[in-house]
Amino acid sequence: MLIDMRIYRCQPGRLKAHLALYEERGKAPQTRHLGEPLAYLTTETGNPNEYVHMWMYQDAADRERRRAAMQADPDWQAYLAASAELGALEHQENKLMKPVDFFAAPARG
């Protein structure tokens, strides 16, 4: 199993607008290709302009195949264009992570 953890930081005061745009235009095409996320979280403490989401894959090849299909989706491309136009994102960090043997993550398809 491979977990893709993504940490995003929005410009101050822009998180709500960014998440509203994602809910309206990005969630459907993303989940169509990636399935439901393991987690999609906003911060309770720390930087109030950050959010995190995690996606589960069988392995790197599964991740590559599913993300390529998502990138080719016109609905996803339209969302990316709208997100760029909104201009709320200022930083992104991605980490590919593997669970340790002694804690098992829930099974996902």
Secondary structure, 3 states (H helix, E strand, C coil): CEEEEEEEEECCCCHHHHHHHHHHHHHHHHHHHHCCCCEEEECCCCCCCEEEEEEEECCHHHHHHHHHHHHHCHHHHHHHHHHHHHCCEEEEEEEEECCCCCCCCCCCC
